[in-house]
Amino acid sequence: MSTRRRTIAVVIAALLAGLCFGPVFSLSALVLSVGVVCLVAYTVTELCRYWPSLVPWRPLLIIAGGLLAVIETVLQATTMAGLPTAESIRALGRGLTSWQLTLESTWPARPDPDLVLFIPLLVLLACLLGIELLDRLPPLVAVLPALAVVGVSQVYLALTGLTAVLAALGYGAVVAALLAPDMTSRAERARRTGTLTPLVAAAVLTVVAIVGGFVVSTIDPAGQSPYTLQKTQSVAAVGTRLTSPLDELGGRLDPRNKNTVVFRYQTPGQVDRWRQVALDDFDGANWTTSHPFLRLGSELTPGSDVRVPVTTQHAQVELKGLTGPWLPGQLLPLAVSGAVEPQVEPIGGTLLAPEAPDKYELTWSKPTVDAKLLLHSGVDTEAPGGLGDLGAAPNEVTDLAGDALADRRATFATALALESYMRKRYKLAVSPPLPTGHSWPQLRRFLVDGQPGTSEQFAAGYVALARLNGIPARLVVGFRAPAKPDADGWYSVRNGDALAWPEVAVEGVGWWPLDPAGEAEAGKPVVPGSAADVTDQARAEVPPANEIEDPEVAPPVAGQDSGRAWGGVDIPVLWVFVGSAALLSLWLFGVPLLKTVRAFRRRRRTGSAAVVGAWAEARDRLRAHGVAVSSGMTVRDLAVAAADVTDDRARAGLGTVARSVDTALWSGAPASREVSREAWAGVREVRRGLRSRPWIDRLLAALELRSFFSSYK
């Protein structure tokens, strides 16, 4: 049976593998279940160590104990008086598909048993395979199951920054513990490749990690989001066809329906609008979105496109005339409580619930910006869906788009200029029957023929003109917030408040709402510091489109790509790579070269010194192969110590060296050239005999460093 130290190393490797799912569920949600499974696996192994008769049953005992640990830590709700039930067994079966449900959730996901169950099961499998392989194959093979689990975790969401470094250091320690020799006897020490082996292995792994990281960063540069299987899995999932709120907009604005209350809300903060859906795909007839809907996890943080400070706000929402599944929400939702299995489309902030709740609480993030920052910001052309297709745009609309902004470069200032252009050029329809529709025929009548339109045509027309000018924009449908609350402090939102508006992707800020129809804030007091107030201040500073100056393109800063930002610290990745490669080259080529030079200098000695040099060379060669050497050891003592690592040829060579040493040091006569030649001939036989050893042992011996620091040369 393997040593206790190696068993602990394998179990720790499985523990670290499970914790690598931390970014998906958070470490606090995994520590208990994963830790207990590993503890059970180790306990079973120790019991088998004390009672060897249990060893044949060890796999079954690990499985049974591990599954019981999973039930008690993850599926405790299915137990009765702490004992597993039939429901516990069924829940374990459902755990085989929980990996897929996790992919369909935002991260960090809620640690529900139906989602998190597959992780302790994977850790249990890694413990089982690692412990069994440890007794049958070389130690490093036993860590492969844990590394496979790590690979799965990185496909879900790759570790980055300090977390990745700590995980790598943890596995470096595991490898060192597996490779460290067991110093139980002199014969055992001789069979090992030396105490330097763990250090050599750790050094090799470190250099490979650095080089591999440099290669990966070259292929997939820093600054991009890490790869995640969530994108592939969720995009492949087929969503249910739902009626778009955009198609319901005309009916809500009908005079017969406009006074019907659809929902009420209460919030201590200020709300300008409530969104239902964001649409960024347009084929010329319909506005849709292709972004996947995911189960809303424990909390949804703002994306990397939002780099300004945010504040947290919350509101209670009570549905009245809305039957779902679209829930009124905000641009950057954090969490929803009170709804069953809420779903979110993270790109557009759209919320959906298969079963519409009577009441729920919404928490969201609100960007904090001022008008100056907004006005001088560029647009984010990389925003998903911002510059999507427009179908076959009429030629008249294409010509109109160029005239609207005088071919100015796309910035937020030009986005505001386009909004001003539409407010001045087009009229808002106020008398029934109100126009409906958002396809190119309706948009052509609105944009080219000058027919009055509702917010539906204003928003769709703005998005079309903006995209034709290179401004990333999308269409949003929702409701404007009422100007005043009811007597009970709640705000009542009616059908007549239904609204469509465009959003523009602003660099560093995220998506920002505009109001080309001028309806969103009509008749409402502007609250200082609100999004409407900030936008109004920016509008006041924007000149006409033909007077807007294109921003200057800043020249690239010399050496700006020579480093990578890591935790706010600039890391010169290129120089780290060059330095690491230089150290690796110095080690791989410098150490064998120094040993060659040392042997050459020893051989050039004369008389007894040449014989002593031959003895030192043979001693250092064997020491590099793991033979324990002491300062008082004779050549014959060395031959006995090296019996397990040498063949007949090497032993004969050591005998030749021994006879030469006796002649040179104990005969009383000066050592002749023939004696020194005989000694070095024995060294050659030792070297040839060591060539029969495994290649990995010969490689490690060639890179061994201890002989350079011995006190006897």
N, C-alpha and C positions, 0 to 999 in steps of 0.2 A: 504494500500500500504506500502511496506517496506520502511525503512528509507533511506535517501540519502547516508549515510555512507555505508550501506550494498550494495546499488546499485553500488556505485563507486568501492567497493571491488570486486564485481562480474565482472564488466567491466575490471578492472585491471587484474583480473585472466585470462580473455580471451585475453587481450593484451599480457601478459607474455607468454601465450600458443603459440600465433602466432610468437613471437620473438624467441621462442625455436627452430624455423626452421632456425635460423641464420647461423649455420654451413653449411646448404645446399645451401642458397642463399646469405648470408652475411646480417648483420643487416640493412645496408644502403638501401638495395633493398626491405626491408619489412616494415620499420618504417612508411612510408607515408601511404601505402594502409591499413595496419593493424590498425594504429592509427586513420585514418579517419573513418573506419568502427566502431571502438569502440566509437569514439566521437559522431557519428550519433546515435548509439544505446542509449547512455546516454542522448543525447539531446531529443530524442523521449520520453524517460522515464520521464524526467523533464517536458516536455509539458503535459504529461498525469497527472503529479502530480498537475499542476496548473489548468488543465481542466479535472476533473474526468470523464466527459462524453466521453473522448477519450480512456479511459482504455480498453473497449471491442475491440477497433480497434488497440490497441498497437502492437500486433504481426504483423499485416499486415503493419503498419507504419514502424516498425523496418526492416522488409524484404525489403519493397520498398526503404526506405532510404539507407539501407545497400547496396543493389544491385546498386543503383545509385552511391554510393560512390566508389564501386568497378569499375564501368564503367569509372568514371571520373579520377581515379588514376591509374588503370591498363590498361584499354581498351580505353584510350583517342584517340588513332589513329582510332578507329571505329566510333567516334562521328562526328557530323556535327554541327559546330558552338557551340560546347559544349553540344549538345543534343544527347541522344542515338538514334541509328538507328537500322534497322533490323539486320545489321551485328553485332551490339553490343549484341543483344539477342542471335544470333547464336554463338558468341564468348563465352558468358556465358555458353551456352550448352556444348561447347567444353571444358570448364573449368572442367567439371565433370570427364574428363579423364586425366587432366593435371598431376595428381598425378603419373600416370603410366609413362608419358614422363619424369618426373623428375627422376624417378628411372633409366631411361636409359641414364642418363647424368652423366658426372663427376662433382664433387662438389669442390668448390662452382659453382653452375650452373649459366648460364646466366639468368638474370631476364626477360626472354621473357614472354609475356602474356600467351602463350600456356603452359608454365611450371609453373609459379608462381601463376596462378589464383586460384588454389584450396585452398591456404592458407588463403587469406582474406575471402573466402566463408566459410571455417571451423570456422574462428573467428566469423563471422556473426552468424553462427548457435550456437556457444557457448554463445554468448551474448544473443541471443533470448531465448534459453532454460534456461540459468542462471537467467535472469530477470523474466521470467514467473514462474520458480520454487521457486524463492525467496518469492513470495506472497502466495504460496500454501503449501510448505513443510518447514521443519527445515532449518535454514540458510546454514548449511554445505552441504546440498544436492545441493544447487544452484551452487556450485563450481565444481561439478562432470563433467559437459560438458567441462569446460576448462581443467580439468585434463585429460579427454579423448583425447583432442587435443594434450596435452603435451605428452601423451602416443604415439600418432601417430608420433609426431616429434622425439621421442626417438627411435622409430623403424626405422625411416629413418636414423638418425645418432645421437647417444647418446652424450649428453653434458658431458664434462669432466672438471676436475680441478676447477679453480676459477669460471668459468662460471656456472658450475653446482651448486656450493655453493651459488652464487648470486641468481640463480633461486629458489633454495630451501628457501633461506631467504625471497624472495619476496612472495612466497606462504605461508610462515609462518606468514608474516604480513597480508596477505589476510585472513587467518584463524582467526587470532586474531581480525581483524576488524569485521568479521562476528559474532564471539562469544561474543564480548564485549557487556554488557547490555546497554540498553537505559535508562539512569538515568532521566526519565521524571517525576516520582512520587515515593512517598514512597511505594505505593502498587506495582508499577512496579518493584522496587528494591527487594521487598520481593519475587516476583515471580521468580526472576532470581537466578541462583546458585552462585552469588557473583562475585565481580570484579576480583577475582583470577582466574576465569574460563579461560580467554584467555591465561594467563600465564601458567596455568596447561596444556592446550591443546598444546601450543607452546613447552613446555618442553617434553611432551609425543612425539610429532612429531619429535623433535630433537633427542631424544634417539632412537626412532624407526628407523630414518634415519641412525644413526650411526651403529646400530646393523645390519640393512639391508645392509648397505654398506660393513660391514665386511663380512657378509655371501656371498654377491655377489663377493667380491674380492677373497674369498676363492674358490668359484666355478669357477670364471673366473679371474685369477690373473692379477694384473696390469702389464703393459708392452705389453699386447696384444692389437690389434686394437679393438675399440669398435664395438659391433654388429651393422650391418646395413642391412636393407631389400634390399638394392641395389644389394647385392650379389645374394640373392635368386631370385629376379625378373629378373636380367639381365641374369643369367645362364639359366633361364627357357625360355628366348626369343630365338627363332630360327633364326639364321643368314642366310644370302643368301650365296649360294655356289659360291665361286669365284676362278678364276684360280690363283694358287700360283705363286709368282715370282720365286720360286725354280724350277718350271717346265719350266719356260721361260729362265732359265739361259743358257742352252746349245745353244738355238737359238740366244741369244744375242752375244755369243762368236764366232758364225760362222763368218768366214772371210768376207762373203758377207755383213754382217750387223754391224760389230764391229765399223765402223767409223761413224755410224749414231748418231747424237746428240739427246739425249733423254730429257735432261733438262739443264738449265743454272742457275747459282746462283751467288749472290754477297754478301759478308759478310766482315765486318771489322776484324773479328777474324780468327782463324785457324780451319779448318775442316779436319779431317782425312778420314772420311767415311760418306756416306749417307745410311741409312737403309730403307728398304721397309717393311720387315716383320720379326718377330721373331717366331721361331717354336720350340716347346718343347715336342710335342707328337709324338711318333714313334711306329708304330705297326709292324715294320719289312719291310714295303713296302712304306709307305708314311709318310712324316713329316707334321704335322699340329699343330694347337693350338686350345685349347678349351676355352681360356679366352674370355670373352664377349667384344664386341665393344660397346662403350658408346658415346653419343653425347658429344663433347668437350665443357666443361663449360667455365666460364669466365677465369679461370686459373687453370692449373693442377700442383700442387706442388709435389716435389719429395716425394717418399714414406718413411716410417719409416726405411727402410733398408739402406738409404743413410744418414749417420751420419757425413760425412766430409763436409767442407765448399764447397759451389758451387758458380759459377759465372754465370751471365746471358749473353747469346749471342743471336744474331738474324741474319737473312739472308733473302734476297728476292730470291724467286725461280720462275723461268719461265719454264713451261713445253713445250717441243717440240715434241719429239717422244713418250712420255708417254701419254697414253689415259686414265689412271686411271683403277680402282678406288684407287690404292695404291699411296700414296704421299710420295716422298722422305722426310725423317725426321731424327730426332736425338733421342738418347736414352731416354732423359728426357724432352719431349716437355712441354712447359708452355702454349702457346697459338698459334692459327693460325688465321690470318685475311686475308680476300680476298677469302675464300672458302665458299661455301654454305653448311651449316649443316655438318661441318667436324666431323668425328668420330675418336675415339682413343681406342686402346687396352692398358690400362695403364700399365699392367705388362711388356709388351714387347716394349712399346713406338711406336707401329705401328699406322700410320695415314692412314685414308681412307676417300674419299669424293665420294658420289654417282655421283655427277657431277664434273668432273675434271676441275679445274679452269685454266685459262690461266696463271695467276700469283698469288702468295700468299706470305705472310710474315710469317716466322716461328720464334718463340722465344723459347729458351730452356735453361735448366740448365746444367752446365758442372761441374762435381766434380773436386776439386782441391786436388791432392795427390802428394806425392813424392815417389821416388823409395824405400826408406827405409821402409816407412809405408806399401807400397804395398807388398814388399817382405816378411815382417814379419806378414802379415795378414793371418787369417784362411779363410776357405770357409764357406759360409752360406748355410748349409744343409736344412734350412727351406724355402729357396727361392722357390716361386711357380714354379713348372714345372722343377726345376733344376735336380731332380733325378727321372724323369719320366720313364715310361716303355720303353723297347727297343725291345719288341717282343721276338721272339725265336732267341737269339744270337747264332751263330755257336760256337761249342766247341773250335775250333782253335782260334777264336777271344777272347774268354774268357781267354784261356791260355796266349795269347799274351798280354792281358791287365795286367795280374799279373806280367809278365816278364818285361814290359815296365817301371814300377815304383818300382820294387823290393819290392812290398807290403808295400810301405811307406804310412804313414797316410796322408789323404787328406788335403793339404794346398795350398796356392797360389804358393808357391815355387815348389811343386810337379806338379801343373798345368803348370808352365813354363818348368819344366823338361820334361813333356809329350810333350809339343810343340817342344822342342829341339829334343826329340827322333824322332818325326815324320819328322822334317826338315832333319835330318841326314839319316833316314832309307828309306824314300819314295821320288820318283821323280815327278816333276811337268810336266804334259803333255803340250807340246808347239806346236806340229805338228798336223795338221788335218789328219784324223778326230779325234776330241777331244772326249774322253769318256764322256758319260752322265749317269745319274741314281744315285740313293742314297738309294736303298733298300739293303737288306742283300746280295743278289747275287753279285751286283756290289761292295759293300763294302768288301766282302770276297776276290774278285779278287784283289782289291786294297790293303787291309791290309795283307792278307795272301800270295797271289801269287806274290805281288810286282808289279802289273801292274801300270804304271804311271796314275796320276789322275789330275783333275782340282781342283780348290778351292772347288767345290761341294763335291767331294769325301774326300778331306782333312778335310773340316769342319764337314761333317757327321761322318767320321771316328774318328775324335778327340772327338766329343761329345759322341760317343759310348764307346771309351776307357776310357774317363774321368768318365763317369757314372759307368762303371764297377769297377773303382777304388774309388768310393765314392765321386768324385768331381762333384758338381752340374754344369751342362753346358747346353747350348741350341744352336741352329743353327740360324744364321741370314743371310738374303739375302739383298743385296743392291748394292752400287757402291763405289769404291774408289775415293777419290777426285783427280782431275788433279794436276799435279805438278806446272803448271804455269797458270796464267789467260790469257784471250785474250787481244787484244789491247784496248778494251773498259773497261777493269777491271772486266769483268764477267768471270766466269769459265764455260767451256763447258764440260759436262759429256756425254760420248758416251757409246754405247752398249758394246764396248770392255773393259770398266771400270767395268762391272758387276762382282760381287764378292760374295762369300759366306764365312763366317767366324764363328768361335765359340765364345761364351761369357761365362765367368765363374763368378759365384756369389761369390763375395768377401765380407767377414764379415765387415760391417760398411761402405763399399764403394759402394756396389751395383754391377751391372753387369759390367764386364770389358772385352773389346775385345782382342782377341789374333789372331795370324796369322801363323798357322802351315804350310801354303803353301808358306809363304814368299812373297806373291804377293802384299799385301796392300800398302807397302811402297817402293816397287821396283822402282828404278830410281827417287825417290823423295828426296829432301833435308829434313833432320829432323829438325823441328823447336824446339828450346830449350823450355822446359816446356810443350810441347804438350803431349798428351796421348802416342803417338808413342815414344817420347823421354823418358818418364818415364818408359815405358815398356822395352825399350832397356837397360836402366840403370839397371833395375831389372834383366833382362836376363843375363847381364854380371856378376852378383854376384851369380848366381845359380850354385851350383856344380852339377856333375852327380847325377842321381837319387839314386844310391846306396850309395852316400856319404851324402845325406840329412839326418839330424838328426830330428827325430820326436819331435815335441814340447812337453814340459812337461805339464802335466795337473795340473793346479794350484789347491791346496786344497781349499775347500770351506771356506770362511771367517766366523768366528763365528759371529752369529747375523746378517748376511748380508740380511736375509729375514725378519728381525723384523720390517723393515720400508718400506715405499714406497716413491719414489721420486715424488714430486709435485711441479712443477714450479721451479725445481732446488733445492728445500729444502727437506731434508729427513724427512718424517713424520713417527714417530713410531706408525704405525697403530694399532699394537697389544696392545701397552700400552694405546693408546687412547681408544680402545675398552674396555680394562680391567677397566680403570678409569671411563668410562661412565657407564659400567655395575655396578660398585661399587656404584656410585652416585645414579643410578636408584634403586638398592637394598636398599640403605640407605633411600631413599625417600619412597619406597613402604612399607618397613617393619619398618623402624625406626620411622616415624611419628606416625603411629597407636600405636606402642609400647610406645612412649613417652606420648601419650595421656592417655594410660592405666595407666602408672606409675603416671601421674599427678592426675588422678581420685582416684587412690589408696591412695595417700598422702593426698588429700583433705578429704577423708572419714575417715582417721585415726585421724583427729583432734577431739578435744573434745569440749563440750559445744557449745557456740554460733559460734565458729570458724568452727565447723562441718556443721552447718546450712548455714553459709556464703559460705562454700566450695560447698555445694549442689547447692546453687543459682548460683555460678560462673560456675559450671559444666553444669547446664541447659542452662545458657546464652551462653557459648562457643559452646555447641552442636547446638543451633539454629543459632548462628552466622556463623558456618561452613556451614549451609544450606542457607546462603544468607540473613538472617534477619539482618536489620540495627540495630546496638546496640550502645548506647551512655553511657557514664559513669554515668549520672544522672538518668538513666532509672530504674524504679521499676519492680518487677516481673510482676505486672498487666499490666504495659506499654509494657513489652516484650510480654505478651500474646496477646495484641492487635496487635502489629507489626508482630507477627508470625502467624496471623490468616490464611493467604493464604498458609502456608507451613505445618501447623499442622492439625491433625484430632481431633475428640472429646476426644480420649484417651490422646493425648499429652496435650490438653488444660486442661483436668482434672488434669493431673500431675502437670502442672504449677500452678493450683489453690492450690494443696497440698503444693507445695514449698512456695507459697505466704503466706499461713496460718502459716507455720512453721517459716518463716522469721519474721512475725508480732509477733509471740509468743516469739521468741528468742531475738528480738531487741527492742521491744516496750512494753513488759509486765512488765518490771522491775524486773522480777525474773530470776534466772539463767536457762539457757536452759538445760533441762533434756536429758538423753539418748533417751527417747521415742520421743522427738521432733526432734532430729537429725535423728533418724531412719525414722520418718515420712517424713522428707525433702528428704532423699535419696530414699525413696520409690516413691516419686513424680518424682525424676530424672529418675528412672527406667521406669515409665510410659511415660515420655517424649521420652526416647530412643525407647521404643516399638512403640509409635505412629509414630515416624519418619521412622520406617521400612517400612511403607506403601508408602513412596516416591519412585520415579523411581530409578533403580539401579545405573544409571550413577550419579544421584545427591548424592546418598549415598557414592559412591566411591570417588567423588570429595570432599565431606565433610570429609571423613576419611583422605584424603591427604592434607587438608587445613592447612596452616601454620600461619595465622595471629594471632590466639589466643595465640600463644607462645610469641608474641611480644607486647601484649596489656599492658597498664599501670595499669590495675586493675586485680588482681588475685582472 
